[in-house]
Amino acid sequence: MIAKLKGLVDSVGEDWVVIDVNGVGYLVFSSAKTLSKLPRTGEATSLLIETHVREDHIHLYGFADAGERDWFKLLTTVQGVGAKVGLAILSALSAEEIIHAIAAQDKKALTRANGVGPKVATRILTELKDKADGLALSTPGTTVSEGTASAAAGFGGAPAEAASALVNLGYGRSDALAAVSKANKKLGGSGDLQSLIREALAELSVL
């Protein structure tokens, strides 16, 4: 079973890359985010690999980091989410955005990914609501660790009121939750309602 590939970038397509390992080219399917991090053709790279073996094929799926790979494995446990849809979700949303969507039970955020309709989005939110808490996630500049989903979903007081106010202004629930969470962190967890809304709106303006 292949778990990692280290070699040279041979060629890149819309959802794949060929990695040349000592003269052998491996076709690896990847998310848009992983593909965007690859070096130029001919340069060295390394990808974590998830190998899927079927009766009619062996497919390799590559990831720039362990967090993305773990989310791929978790997403593909959901009925209706195959490898292609799993990569589409990881192309459309970061790991942090996925966990905020699950915390906020925000179907709209997940349907931004190709191949994810309302029914599949509902399954993802329902089936992963509890499982997401046990998954450690690493995103550029941010570490989302165990318990984050529950904490994000359950915060109350001024942060909850601020998130509700942003939703009433027309922002998506997961976007509002993410913005308020960042604002609350900037304010040291002690900001009042108006300060939280102001800082959250500033966060939303750069999304």
N, C-alpha and C positions, 0 to 999 in steps of 0.2 A: 504494500500500500504506500503510495507516494504522499508524504506529508509536507515536503518543502522542495522547492527548486531554486537552484542558484546557477545563473548562466548569463548569456548575452541576449539582449532584446533583438530578435530577428525581424519581426514584422508585427504590426498592430492593426486591428480592425475595429469595427463599431463596438463589439462586446467581447473581443478576444485578443490574445497576444500569443505569439510563438516565441518560446524561450529556447535558445540554442544551448544545450548542455553537452559540451565535448562533442559537438558535431551531430547530436540528435536533437531534432526539433520537437518540442512538446507544445501542443495546442492547449491553451489555458483560457477558460472563460472567466471574465472578471466584470466587476461593476465599473461604471463610468468613473467613480472616485478613485478606484485603484489604478485604472488605466491612465488617469490624469497625472498620477504620481510617478509613472515610469520614466526612466531616463531616455535619451535618444537612441535610435537604432544603432546597434553595435556596441552599446555600453552595458556594463554589468548591472544585474539586478537580482533580487531575491524575493520570492513570493511564498507565503504559506499556502498549502494546498489541501483541499478537501477532495478526495477521490470518490466518485460514484461509479459503482460497478453494476451494470445491468446485463441481461442475457444478450442484448444486441449491441452494446457499446460500453466503453469506459470513458467517462468524462472527467476532466480535471477542472476544478474551480479555484482560482487564485485570489489571495487577499494580501493587502499591504500590511495589515496588522491583525493581531489575535482577536481584538474586539469585533472587527468586521466579520471575521471567520465565525466567531461564536454566535453572532446575530444571524448569520446565514443558516447555521445549523439549527438554531432555535426557530427561525421563521419557517423553515421547510418541514417542521413537525406539524404545522397547521394544515388541515385538510384544504386542498385547493391551491396551496402555495408550493409549486415545484421550484426547481433550481432557477429556471428562467425568471419567474416572478420574484423569487427571493433576491436575485441580483438587481432586478428592476427597482425593488423597494430600496435597496442599498445605494442605488444610483440616484434616486430621487430625494432620499432623506439621510441625514447623518444619524449615527447611533444615538446621539443626544436627542435629536428630533423624534426618533422612533419611541424612545422611552417617555418623552413628554406626551406624545400622541396616545400612548397606552395609558399613562396616568390620567390624562384628560378625557379618555374614551372618545377621541376625536377621529371619526371615520373619514372626514373630509381630508385631513392631512395625509392619510394613507392612500387615498384614491388618487393622489398626485402621481403615483407610480403606475407605469404602463401595466395593464393586465389586472389591476386591483379595482374591482367594483365594490359597491356597497356591501354585498353579501360576504365577499372574501375579507373585506376590511373589518366587518363585524366579528367574523371568526377569529381574526388575528387579535382583536381587542379582548375578546372573551377568553380565548384559550391561553393568551400570554399574560393576562393581567397579574396572575400570581407568580408565574415562572420568571418574569422579567426582574423581580426583586433579587433573585439569586445569581444574576449575571453581572459580572464586573465588566465595565465598558471603558475603553480608552479612545478618546477622540482628540484631535489636535488641540493642545492647550487645556484640555479639560479631562478630568477623570470622574466617571460616574460609577459609583460603587454600590454594593449591596444595600438595599433599603431605600434607594433614591426614589423609585417609583411610588412606594407607599408614602414616603415623606412628601413628595410633590403632590400626590393626590389628596393627602389628608391635611395640608396646612390650612389654618383657619385665621380668624381675626382680620387685620388690615390687608394682608396679602390676598386672602380669599376675596375680600370685597374689591380690591384693586383688579384682580383677574376678572371678576364679574362685571366690573365697570367697563373694562376693555372689550369684553364680549358684547356688551350692550352697544358699544361704539362700532361694532361690525367686525372686530378681529376674530380669527379662529380661536377655539378654546386652547389648543395646544400652543399656538403662537403666544397667546395671552399668558398662559401658565409659564412658558419658558421666559418671557420677558419679565414677568413679575419675580420669578425666582432669581434672575440675574440682578434685578433692581434691589431685591431684598438683601442679596449678598453684598452688593456695593454699599448699602446703607448699614451694614453690620447687623441686620436683623432687627433693627429698632426704628425703622422709618414709619412715619404716620401715613395715612391713606393718600393724602395729596402728594407727598414726596414719592411714594411708591408709584403712583400713576404717572407722575412727571418723568421719573427715571425709566419706567417701563416703556412709555411712549418714545423716549429717546432711543431705547434699545430696538423698538420696532421700526424706527425710521431708518436703521442701517441694515435691516434684514433684506 
